[in-house]
Amino acid sequence: MSDVDLLVIGGGIAGAGVALEAARRGISVMLVEARDFAWGSSSRSSKLVHGGLRYLREGAIGLTRESVRERGRLLQDAPGLVEPQRFLLGHYEGGKLGRGTMATGLALYDALAGQRTRAFHTPGQVRQLAPHVATDGLLGASSYLDAKTDDARLVMRVLQEAQLHGARVVNRAAVKSLLRAGDVDTPLSSLSAEGGASVAPGTVVGARIEGAGFTGHVRARCVVNATGFWADGLRRGLGAPLLRPLRGSHLVLPLWRLPIAQSVSLLHPRDGRPVFATPWEGVALVGTTDLDHHDDPDVEPAITAAETAYLIEAMRHAFPRLDLRASDALCSFAGVRPVVDDRAEGGDPSKAPREHVVRVEQGLVTITGGKLTTFRVNALDALRHAAPWLAAPGRRNGFAPTVVAGDEPGSDAHARMSADDFHYRRADPIFAPQPEPAASVALPHGLRTRLLGRHGHRAAALLAEAAPADLELIAGTATPWAELHWALRHEQVRFLDDLLLRRTRLGLLLPDGAAALLPRLEPVAREALGWSVGEWRDQCERYARIIAQCYSVPTP
Ligand SMILES: Cc1cc2nc3c(=O)[nH]c(=O)nc-3n(C[C@H](O)[C@H](O)[C@H](O)COP(=O)(O)OP(=O)(O)OC[C@H]3O[C@@H](n4cnc5c(N)ncnc54)[C@H](O)[C@@H]3O)c2cc1C
């Protein structure tokens, strides 16, 4: 049995953010992830760190303001991981989005961010910026700056930062059930709370965890449920379901087939929904769909043939001369948005709110919904709700999970944290500045920035371990072999898909899930993870199955 102040369930961006903001305030934190860090929607997003221009159209000014502020902070703190990206939106004769409407929206967008990035481009300029876009009836284009990231690496960077502040993060360890005070079969009968108060029966006081990384019971003063799309499962018996799961799917095309230097946004010719193509890591991402997702939550989501046809239709409309087809795509990926929507299903999914929600039920703090971009704001909100259950570091008096009557925190307020301890200050850095790493060979500027952005304070150790040959880039990508080796040794990789789909994104960037790399990878992976020849073969088979079932491109 372990005792911690805060147990965080879920290793996506929400859980990682909560773990970091708690750990940097001296709270003892344990985070557990059932599948793999960032396995959920946090590795399957559109990779945009954005204000969400379309949310502005829906009147969500608060969400947009928060998002553009956090975008600015992330760009400043994590260059190499979060990079600026220009978006271009064409105006056409008879089109729904006119130059005037767009100019008003962009002026507000810029004002919220406190910087001017908007521009208008004549048809001649558009032909230079995006040579392949449709030119029939083209009146010009508006453009603005947002940002993009590698979402799974952002989660890893936040988790690393949390570990730097003392958090314990455990991969492949699932919460199987919550421990409730008074349960006959929980080993909690000895619990007594600080000041002699008793823990109210039914209060969540920890969890039973099973996995490769940790098996046992964990008692906690407070438990945060950051399980995204799975959040309602853990809340069963505590409150009514919150979530309307919405699937969003993407196609990945080689840049030579869809050559873009800017992101190109458009309204889908069929239903007027916004869709986009964006350059990312040397490929073009095309997204996204927005559909009610009814599949088993334990089955990895995948694009359907109908979604593929929908996205290709949009691209053929935007880039008519390229004659794009589903067979041009390298791969696909799909994620499920944990959208909190109390309207009946059947409402337009794209209009469902994207704000995060925090619920406190019998001591369990659930944080779900929301965007990758605003993870810090969301985490601080969750912690403000958790504060009354958390003992202030340095003011502790032994361990007691919670002191509650119903959902109310206990009376020994002097020993507790308060919402003010988790106040959002825009100017606070998200990541601590890192020392410049020394390298045995001179590193090109781009590679140095990339390693610092993605690996933060660990970049120095990664470079110290890397042989000069490991700094060679894997052909067709910006990933050096050194990142693969580092992940195998230090980033709790258990399966090949952890390595090729999330620690690195090679499985999305190269044909057949990067199968051509496997022979060179085999000796390094087997040495680092102790896999026998048979285990390596099993890993390869498992990986090929996942790629075929969930990342391939069904032909319509
Ligand atoms: C298609 C799509 C596009 C998006 N695009 C963007 C974008 O461009 N920009 C943006 O800002 N946001 C975007 N989002 C939103 C953003 O990706 C999500 O809101 C965010 O990733 C949610 O993070 P999370 O940590 O709440 O959930 P998740 O990332 O899903 O993490 C939850 C984790 O909990 C784990 N878990 C579940 N049950 C248990 C258990 N019992 N024990 C332990 N662990 C458990 C899961 O394995 C999972 O890893 C997009 C989302 C989708 C789906």
Ligand as a Chemical Component Dictionary entry (heavy atoms), coordinates in Angstrom:
data_LIG
# 
_chem_comp.id                   LIG 
_chem_comp.type                 NON-POLYMER 
_chem_comp.pdbx_formal_charge   0 
_chem_comp.three_letter_code    LIG 
# 
loop_
_chem_comp_atom.comp_id 
_chem_comp_atom.atom_id 
_chem_comp_atom.alt_atom_id 
_chem_comp_atom.type_symbol 
_chem_comp_atom.charge 
_chem_comp_atom.model_Cartn_x 
_chem_comp_atom.model_Cartn_y 
_chem_comp_atom.model_Cartn_z 
_chem_comp_atom.pdbx_ordinal 
LIG C1  C1  C 0 -9.652  14.351 -33.546 1  
LIG C2  C2  C 0 -9.238  15.305 -32.485 2  
LIG C3  C3  C 0 -8.596  16.484 -32.829 3  
LIG C4  C4  C 0 -8.212  17.382 -31.839 4  
LIG N1  N1  N 0 -7.481  18.468 -32.196 5  
LIG C5  C5  C 0 -7.033  19.307 -31.238 6  
LIG C6  C6  C 0 -6.154  20.356 -31.587 7  
LIG O1  O1  O 0 -5.745  20.478 -32.740 8  
LIG N2  N2  N 0 -5.754  21.190 -30.608 9  
LIG C7  C7  C 0 -6.167  21.049 -29.319 10 
LIG O2  O2  O 0 -5.790  21.881 -28.494 11 
LIG N3  N3  N 0 -6.966  20.033 -28.941 12 
LIG C8  C8  C 0 -7.391  19.149 -29.870 13 
LIG N4  N4  N 0 -8.165  18.079 -29.530 14 
LIG C9  C9  C 0 -8.562  17.914 -28.134 15 
LIG C10 C10 C 0 -7.486  17.226 -27.317 16 
LIG O3  O3  O 0 -6.758  16.291 -28.063 17 
LIG C11 C11 C 0 -8.127  16.499 -26.144 18 
LIG O4  O4  O 0 -9.031  17.322 -25.491 19 
LIG C12 C12 C 0 -7.084  16.071 -25.137 20 
LIG O5  O5  O 0 -6.099  15.294 -25.758 21 
LIG C13 C13 C 0 -7.747  15.305 -24.014 22 
LIG O6  O6  O 0 -6.760  14.874 -23.144 23 
LIG P1  P1  P 0 -7.118  13.961 -21.918 24 
LIG O7  O7  O 0 -5.875  13.792 -21.127 25 
LIG O8  O8  O 0 -8.315  14.494 -21.221 26 
LIG O9  O9  O 0 -7.592  12.574 -22.550 27 
LIG P2  P2  P 0 -6.717  11.422 -23.210 28 
LIG O10 O10 O 0 -5.594  11.942 -23.989 29 
LIG O11 O11 O 0 -7.667  10.533 -23.933 30 
LIG O12 O12 O 0 -6.085  10.671 -21.963 31 
LIG C14 C14 C 0 -6.815  9.855  -21.087 32 
LIG C15 C15 C 0 -5.904  8.715  -20.674 33 
LIG O13 O13 O 0 -6.497  8.015  -19.574 34 
LIG C16 C16 C 0 -6.117  6.664  -19.696 35 
LIG N5  N5  N 0 -7.025  5.851  -18.893 36 
LIG C17 C17 C 0 -8.335  5.586  -19.154 37 
LIG N6  N6  N 0 -8.844  4.816  -18.165 38 
LIG C18 C18 C 0 -7.834  4.594  -17.269 39 
LIG C19 C19 C 0 -7.754  3.861  -16.046 40 
LIG N7  N7  N 0 -8.800  3.199  -15.544 41 
LIG N8  N8  N 0 -6.566  3.831  -15.390 42 
LIG C20 C20 C 0 -5.488  4.522  -15.877 43 
LIG N9  N9  N 0 -5.535  5.228  -17.036 44 
LIG C21 C21 C 0 -6.686  5.261  -17.724 45 
LIG C22 C22 C 0 -6.229  6.400  -21.189 46 
LIG O14 O14 O 0 -5.490  5.254  -21.580 47 
LIG C23 C23 C 0 -5.696  7.694  -21.783 48 
LIG O15 O15 O 0 -4.325  7.618  -22.107 49 
LIG C24 C24 C 0 -8.529  17.130 -30.487 50 
LIG C25 C25 C 0 -9.159  15.935 -30.138 51 
LIG C26 C26 C 0 -9.478  15.008 -31.123 52 
LIG C27 C27 C 0 -10.068 13.690 -30.737 53 
# 
loop_
_chem_comp_bond.comp_id 
_chem_comp_bond.atom_id_1 
_chem_comp_bond.atom_id_2 
_chem_comp_bond.value_order 
_chem_comp_bond.pdbx_ordinal 
LIG C1  C2  SING 1  
LIG C2  C3  SING 2  
LIG C2  C26 DOUB 3  
LIG C3  C4  DOUB 4  
LIG C4  N1  SING 5  
LIG C4  C24 SING 6  
LIG N1  C5  DOUB 7  
LIG C5  C6  SING 8  
LIG C5  C8  SING 9  
LIG C6  O1  DOUB 10 
LIG C6  N2  SING 11 
LIG N2  C7  SING 12 
LIG C7  O2  DOUB 13 
LIG C7  N3  SING 14 
LIG N3  C8  DOUB 15 
LIG C8  N4  SING 16 
LIG N4  C9  SING 17 
LIG N4  C24 SING 18 
LIG C9  C10 SING 19 
LIG C10 O3  SING 20 
LIG C10 C11 SING 21 
LIG C11 O4  SING 22 
LIG C11 C12 SING 23 
LIG C12 O5  SING 24 
LIG C12 C13 SING 25 
LIG C13 O6  SING 26 
LIG O6  P1  SING 27 
LIG P1  O7  DOUB 28 
LIG P1  O8  SING 29 
LIG P1  O9  SING 30 
LIG O9  P2  SING 31 
LIG P2  O10 DOUB 32 
LIG P2  O11 SING 33 
LIG P2  O12 SING 34 
LIG O12 C14 SING 35 
LIG C14 C15 SING 36 
LIG C15 O13 SING 37 
LIG C15 C23 SING 38 
LIG O13 C16 SING 39 
LIG C16 N5  SING 40 
LIG C16 C22 SING 41 
LIG N5  C17 SING 42 
LIG N5  C21 SING 43 
LIG C17 N6  DOUB 44 
LIG N6  C18 SING 45 
LIG C18 C19 SING 46 
LIG C18 C21 DOUB 47 
LIG C19 N7  SING 48 
LIG C19 N8  DOUB 49 
LIG N8  C20 SING 50 
LIG C20 N9  DOUB 51 
LIG N9  C21 SING 52 
LIG C22 O14 SING 53 
LIG C22 C23 SING 54 
LIG C23 O15 SING 55 
LIG C24 C25 DOUB 56 
LIG C25 C26 SING 57 
LIG C26 C27 SING 58 
# 
